[in-house]
């Protein structure tokens, strides 16, 4: 008896998977080429692309195996030669049909075009907003939240620049979080965070509302953003604020101005002028990459630009209500009465919901694009 023809949906899915599997094989071969290993930037770019495809290729293998098992069971049932075999095949088919549906659901998510920046390190900028000293203290709370979140994910966190206010809170703090998928998880933190609580200095017990803004940028590699030294104005000056024995007494602070864009980045945390310059350049590259992405998005439709977590810093995204011990994310309508855990880095429930909402939006968008 001839083979059972695959269903139309299977054919469409398999066609897309074949292209991805071919590309993955090609990338694997190129990465094993000794000549590519001699070009670190090219090797890094290819390895990143292969890493992004690996999960899809693995699930595709399970999908092909399940389809083959379904085809074999259908052939046995169709032949009608052995009643015992037919019963076994029917039982297997009952399990395979929902299993194939589950795998297809996984593949639909995996086949959504990925943000190529998701696997990168993240540069996070936290700034005190409205609320004076209390806003600075809240910015410090957010800094600790992300520090603990990085620890939970076994990422590393490196301070890049900071500025303190008189109360000991942060006017601004910039740091890099390094680890697989750091930007993809942290990007949803971009926006205005609001806190409602009674400040320690408030004698009457009135609840104050303060805010801090968070910006999350993907770390830019040299291959992404080429910065011409001729376009930079580099000033050195004496650090201000608290510091060690040489931080305040030498011209170690660095301010870099990028003439074409007008962007200005300062760094004074290190005693070494060279280290401050290197950190400032990291922040500058990230901001230039973010500016470039924003300009590209501006050319797309309004719907495409209004992505969940895209960094609309004028929007209130989350409220931390201390009197009620509640944290609410306004984008997905999720509230947790676990304030202490959230401030200790327990933001995965929010990030998971935001990731799911973003995937659903892009799935719907892809379906609309396909039917257009």
Residue pairs with C-beta under 8 A, 6 or more apart in sequence:
1 75
1 78
1 79
3 71
3 75
4 71
4 74
4 75
4 78
6 14
6 67
6 71
9 104
10 67
13 63
13 104
13 107
14 64
14 67
16 111
17 56
17 60
17 63
17 64
17 107
20 53
20 56
20 57
20 60
20 111
21 57
21 60
23 53
24 50
24 53
24 54
24 57
27 46
27 49
27 50
27 53
28 50
30 36
30 46
31 43
31 46
31 47
31 50
36 42
36 43
36 46
37 43
41 221
41 222
41 223
44 221
44 223
45 223
48 116
48 119
51 119
52 114
52 116
52 119
55 110
56 107
56 110
56 111
59 103
59 106
59 107
59 110
60 107
62 103
63 100
63 103
63 104
63 107
66 96
66 99
66 100
66 103
67 100
69 92
69 96
70 93
70 96
70 97
70 100
72 89
73 89
73 90
73 92
73 93
73 96
74 89
74 93
76 82
76 85
76 86
76 88
76 89
77 86
77 89
77 90
77 93
80 86
108 363
109 359
109 363
112 359
112 362
112 363
112 366
113 362
113 366
115 184
115 187
117 183
117 184
117 187
117 218
117 293
118 181
118 183
118 184
118 187
119 180
119 181
119 183
119 184
120 182
120 183
120 218
120 219
121 176
121 177
121 178
121 179
121 182
121 183
121 218
121 219
122 176
122 177
122 182
122 183
122 186
122 187
122 216
122 217
122 218
122 219
123 160
123 174
123 175
123 176
123 177
123 216
123 217
123 218
123 219
123 282
123 283
123 286
124 146
124 174
124 175
124 176
124 177
124 186
124 189
124 214
124 215
124 216
124 217
125 172
125 173
125 174
125 214
125 215
125 216
125 217
126 139
126 142
126 143
126 146
126 170
126 172
126 173
126 174
126 212
126 213
126 214
127 139
127 170
127 171
127 172
127 212
127 213
127 215
128 135
128 136
128 138
128 139
128 165
128 169
128 170
128 171
128 172
128 210
128 212
129 135
129 192
129 210
129 211
129 212
129 213
130 210
130 211
131 138
131 195
131 208
131 209
131 210
131 211
132 210
133 165
133 166
133 167
133 169
133 199
133 201
134 167
134 169
134 195
134 199
134 208
134 210
135 169
135 210
135 211
135 212
136 164
136 165
136 167
136 168
136 169
136 170
136 171
137 167
137 168
137 169
137 199
138 169
138 193
138 195
138 210
138 211
138 212
138 320
139 169
139 170
139 171
139 172
139 173
139 212
140 168
140 169
140 170
140 173
141 195
141 320
141 343
142 193
142 212
142 214
143 170
143 173
143 175
144 343
145 342
145 343
145 344
145 345
145 347
146 157
146 175
146 177
146 186
146 189
146 345
147 157
147 345
148 344
148 345
149 186
149 345
149 347
150 156
150 157
150 177
150 179
150 182
150 345
151 345
152 345
152 346
152 348
153 179
153 182
153 185
154 179
155 177
155 178
155 179
155 182
156 177
156 178
156 179
157 175
157 176
157 177
157 178
158 175
158 176
158 178
159 173
159 174
159 175
159 269
160 174
160 175
160 176
160 267
160 269
160 279
160 280
160 282
160 283
161 172
161 173
161 174
161 265
161 266
161 267
161 268
161 269
161 279
161 280
161 283
162 170
162 172
162 173
162 174
162 269
163 170
163 171
163 172
163 173
163 241
164 170
164 171
164 241
164 242
165 171
174 283
176 219
176 282
177 186
178 219
183 216
183 217
183 218
183 219
185 351
185 355
186 216
187 216
187 218
187 309
187 311
188 308
188 309
188 350
188 351
188 354
188 355
188 358
189 214
189 216
189 309
189 317
189 347
190 214
190 215
190 216
190 309
190 310
190 311
190 312
190 313
190 317
191 213
191 214
191 309
191 311
191 312
191 313
191 315
191 316
191 317
191 318
192 211
192 212
192 213
192 214
192 313
192 314
192 315
192 316
192 317
193 211
193 212
193 213
193 214
193 317
193 318
193 319
193 320
194 209
194 210
194 211
194 316
194 318
194 319
194 320
195 209
195 210
195 211
195 212
195 319
195 320
195 322
196 207
196 208
196 209
196 319
196 320
196 321
196 322
196 323
197 207
197 208
197 320
197 321
197 322
197 323
198 205
198 206
198 207
198 208
198 322
198 323
199 208
202 208
207 323
211 316
213 313
214 313
215 290
215 311
215 313
216 311
217 286
217 287
217 289
217 290
218 286
218 289
218 290
219 282
219 285
219 286
220 282
220 285
220 286
220 288
220 289
221 285
222 285
224 285
224 289
225 285
225 288
225 289
225 292
227 258
227 281
227 284
227 285
227 288
231 258
231 259
231 260
232 256
232 257
232 258
232 259
233 256
233 257
233 259
234 254
234 255
234 256
234 257
234 277
235 254
235 255
235 256
235 257
236 251
236 252
236 253
236 254
236 255
236 273
237 251
237 253
237 255
238 248
238 249
238 250
238 251
238 252
238 253
239 247
239 248
239 252
239 253
239 268
240 248
240 253
240 268
241 268
244 271
246 252
246 271
247 268
247 271
250 271
250 273
251 273
252 268
252 270
252 271
252 272
252 273
252 276
253 266
253 267
253 268
253 273
253 276
254 266
254 267
254 268
254 273
254 276
254 277
254 280
255 264
255 265
255 266
255 280
256 264
256 265
256 266
256 277
256 280
256 281
256 284
257 263
257 264
258 264
258 265
258 284
258 288
261 288
261 291
263 284
263 287
263 288
263 291
265 280
265 281
265 283
265 284
265 287
266 280
267 276
267 277
267 279
267 280
267 283
268 276
269 276
269 279
270 276
270 279
290 311
297 304
297 305
297 310
298 305
303 365
304 365
306 312
307 358
307 361
308 331
308 332
308 354
308 357
308 358
308 361
309 331
309 354
309 358
316 330
317 329
317 330
317 331
318 327
318 328
318 329
318 330
318 350
319 327
319 328
319 330
320 327
320 339
320 342
320 343
321 327
321 328
321 339
322 339
324 337
325 337
325 338
325 339
325 340
326 335
326 336
326 337
326 339
327 335
327 336
327 338
327 339
327 342
327 350
328 334
328 335
328 336
329 335
329 350
329 353
329 354
331 354
331 357
332 350
332 353
332 354
332 357
334 349
334 350
334 353
336 342
336 349
336 350
338 346
